[in-house]
Structure formats: structure tokens, C-alpha cells
Amino acid sequence: MELFILAAVSLTIAVSLLLKKDKDAVQVSFALVCLALFLQKGGTFVNGLFEHPLWRLLSNAGFLLLPPLLIEFSRSMLRGKSFLSRKEVAAASVASLMWAAAWSTPLAREAWFEQALVAYLWLTILYCLGALFLFIRRRAPGVDRTRMVYVTMACAITAAVSLLDIFHHLGFRFPPISNLALAGLLYFVLIIIMHPRLPELYEIMVRGLVLSVVTLFATGTFFFILGLFGTIEPVYFTHVLTASFLIVISYDPFREIMKKVFNYFFPEAQDIFSSVYGFDQELEREKSQLLEEMATALAHEIRNPLGSIKGAGQYLRSETDNPENRKLLDVIVEEADRLNNVVTQFMNYAKPYAVNPRLYDINGIIEKAVEVIRVSGLPEGTAVETELNPDLPRVHVDGEQMKQVILNIALNGIEAMPGGGTLTIRTTRIESEEGEAVGISIRDTGKGMSKEDLQNIFKPFFTTKERGVGLGLSICRRIVKNNNGSIRVKSIPGQGSIFYIRLNPPQG
């Protein structure tokens, strides 16, 4: 029974993640781990019912896929900030292929063969846990570190619960529960990677509590109706509990599947299906409104005392002749300005953007932005070049907002070239079925970004700077989208990055 539960949970999680629209590398790699686990546990379960070489083959294939997929998932989850790399993934893949080849030899009939396989998997798990422990030890306190601590705690609890299987193997009437514990761990990790900004453990516990309450309610309802009207033979409580749990966690994947099927066969009635589940969209709107209100109140509560702190610091600085005290007071004023800038960026991100579009020559907007950059002063060895196509259609955008986008990306590019380099801004004419669009590329010759950073670069509060806020590019993407455009980025570590902005022709 526990094999079936773990296989079903693994498959449900894998399907729910693979059907997700904006899935990242962490979610995809975790989905693949769950699929491999489903093959291994599902194959073992079905083989126990209908013994056949095919089921045994599927179980073995899932087992051998787990080591390289676990390393890839751990590497992605730790955002490349560990000793895990693609070399380890490749090495584990080669090792699994060698084990697969050995399965067809007489070695597979040796008593030690399966024990060695299990040891291979456990060594991989311990290797990944070592990377996790090292990440926690080296990482500064923050949301990422806290999330990994929660994962470590969950792994420790799962291991402790799994040890209770010893009583079952010793002959005691104690059911094996290691697979049930592993199913719980999978669901916990799913919550962690689906909600990367959960600030506190109690929020995760509340989500788990809601799931448990709904599962128990469904189970209780079944037994109540069965006791009231049922005439069939009694059923096991654990069987009904398992079925209820699987139904609850399968809701979202099946909803997405039904939505895709409905939209495929009835494309003209997509809004009907969307309105049935419009609560999620309404909830997102309410969250945005709440964020705006919270940002306003937060800014007010922070800026008032911040102004007093800065004013007091400036006054004390003018009154002291001690160079050491002046230096300390300069730090106070500087940090007050920095915190005020953080509050300003948070306000800009939280507030809704009112777009006032007009027809503009995008080259003119770019030239104004470049002039601001040059007047502000460029670092030594840094140059800004423009390659502007004079034959461009006028774009229907908010000029000030687009200037803000170009300034933000350009200044980021200059910061990415501390040793000097060239920032190139180019415009192009794009022919499309909808009409003539305008392309803008902003390229630097700086240090570039890793693949993991690229996947998160537009996420709010993600930053690669030591003192950054992580809202600038999120704001840029929102502005471009509100101005009927799109933005994407490419980067090569050590060579630089290039941002592409496409401004589409006016709709209608």
C-alpha cells in the first residue's frame, strides 16, 4: 500500500509541475526526480501484482535515473552556489549507464549486486546533502538559507521516521512507513520550490494543515455516508484516507489538464472555463491591491524616522571636529539615503503603473537617456556607443517610462564592467504580421551572468549585487509589458550580457 501511495504522489507532483506554465529549472528537475521515483516505486508495486520482466525493467530504469537527477535537482535548488556542477551530473549519468549494462551480465545474479546499487544511491544522496550543509554554512542569513534549513530539517525528520521500519523487519507488527515519510518529504519540497519567498515556517505548516484537514474531512464524509446508507463490506480507513489525499493533491493538475482539453476543443469559449476558476485571478488582484496599500503605509512609517535620523546625523556632523566621528556620521547619512532608495524602489514596484502613451521616436528617447548617463560621468575606460536606425516607425509608448527602462538597464550594464568596457545601444526595424515593430538591444562587455542567475533575473528581490534591492529589472519588465512590449536577456559568463526589448505596433 505504501509503495502505491509514494508512486501516486510522485506522479501527481511531476504532472502538476510539468503542466505549470512558468516553470523554472528547479521545478523541472524536481519533476524529473519525481518521475524517476514513480517509475521505480510504481514498477515495483505493479510487479508485485502482475510479475513481468517489463515492470522490473521500469523499476530498475527509475532507480538508475535517480542519482544523476538528484544531483541536477540539488545543483539547481542551490542556484549553482555549491560544489555540485554539471561534471557530477555527467559522472553520475555514466555510472548509471555502466550499472545498466552490468544488469545484463552474470554480475547481476551475485548477492552483492543489489546491495552495491543501493549503496550507490545512498552515496549520491549523502553527497547532495553534503552540498546542502555546506551551502547553509557558507550562506549569509536570508530567505534562501532559511528555506534550505527547512529542507534539511524535513530530510532529518524523514530519515528518523524511516528508521522505524527496523521494527517491521525484526518481525514486530509494525507497518513499514518509510515510503509514506518520503511522500510527505516530496510534498514539503514541492511547497518550498513553488513558494520561494515563504518567509516563515508557520506558513508552510498552515498549508500542510489545510491539506490534512481537507483530507480528513473527505475521509470522514465517506464513512458517514457509508454508515448511513452503505450495505457493502467495510473498507480500511487507511485506504480511504489515501484515496482522499490523492484526490486533494490531484485537483490542480487535473484542473490544468481539463482546461487545456476544453480550450483545444472549444477555443471560442475559453472565457467560460476561465470564469469558473476566476477566483485565483481575483485573489491575485486583491494581493496586488494589498501590496500597494502596505507599501504606502510602510514607506510612511520608515521615511519619517529615517528623515529624523538623517537630519540628526547631518547636524551632528556639522558640530563635530573629530575626523573619526565625522566618518561615522557620514556612514549614518549614507545608509539613510540608501534605505530611502530601497523604500522608493519598493513603492515603484508596488504601485500600479498608469501608462500615458503617445507617439514617440524611440531614438530620441534613447539619446536623452544616453545624455543623462554621460553627464553623470562614466567610469574610466567605459564608453557608451549608439547604433540607431533612422528609418524606424514611431512607437506608442509612455516616453518617461521607457526612458527609465533604458537608463536602468544601461546603468546595470556599466556597473557590470568595473574594469571598463563598451556599452552599445542599437535599434532595429522588425517586420511582423501585426505590423512594423521596433527592436532595442543594450549590450555590455562585462562579466556576464550564470544560467541560474538568468532564470531569476526578472524576479522581484533577486539581485547579484552585494547591496542591491533586486527590483529594478522587475520594474523594467512590468513597464515594457504595460507598453505593449516584451523583454528578454542573453548572457555569456566572462563576455557580457545583452537585453532585447521589442515594442510591438499599437493594437487595434
C-alpha angles and dihedrals in degrees: 000000000000090000090056092048093052092045092049094047091048092051093046093051092046093051093046091053097044091050091052113109103216099037119160131209093271093054093045093049091048090049089054091050089052091048091052090048090049090053092049099045096033092050091050092048096049091043088057090056101037110017110215135144090241094064091046089051092052091049092051092046091053091048093053093045092057100074099056092038092050091052092048092049092048091048092051094044091052089049093235091296095124139066089269113107141161088272090068090047090052092046092051090047091053091047091051091050090052091051089049090053091048090055090072093053131079088260089078090068093057116107093234095052099085091040090055090050092053089048089052091055094045092049088053091050092049090048091054091046089052089056089049093051092048091049091053092047095050100035119096116239111282145109095294093051092047092051091051090049088055090050090050091050091050091050091050092050091048091051092049093049091046090057088068087075086080089078090056092051091048090059101259118140092252119126119234109254105171093103091049089052090049090051088054091049091052091053091047092051089048090057091048095053095039093052105035095168099053098138100197139035092232091067090057090047091051091054090050091047092053090051091049094048093050091047093050091045092053090048093048092048091053093051092044092055090042091052092046100046108001123116098170126105116284117270129214116266092222091055093054091043090053092049091049092050092050092048092051096049092042093059098090097045092048091047090055092047092050091047092054092046092047093048091048096053097033107030092158092061101049092123091060093060092042091053091055089062096031091123091088092055091046089051090052090052091050090049090052091050091048090049091053093050092046092049092053093050092043093050091051093049093047102039097053096059090034090059090050092050092050093046092049090049093051092047094049090047091056090050100050129077096187109110092208092053091046089054092051092047090050088057090052092051092044093050091046089055091048093051090048088054090051090052090049092052091047090052091049091051096046100046121083113251115239105206117210101188125195134162109276139175099236091207089063092053091050093049090053091050092049090049090054090051094049094046090051089057131254125238116256113280094018123119133183117212130183130204103185122180107225093202100071130134116243114260128224102229144123101268098205093049093050090048088054091052094051092046093049095049093042093050090048089053092051091050088052089061103061091156093050132265144149128293111200124194115192133178126202139182115241122200113209139162090255092053138272115335130188125234126204123189124188113191131183131186095220135121096296127214135273122247091252092053091048091058091056102032095108096042116111115260094010112129139161092201122098092230101022127126098211098226103100099085092038088057091046092054092048092050093048091048092049088052092057095260144110135225133202137165139215125192141177117200110246094013106063144253136275126202119205120204121186120193109196125212116268114282116242 
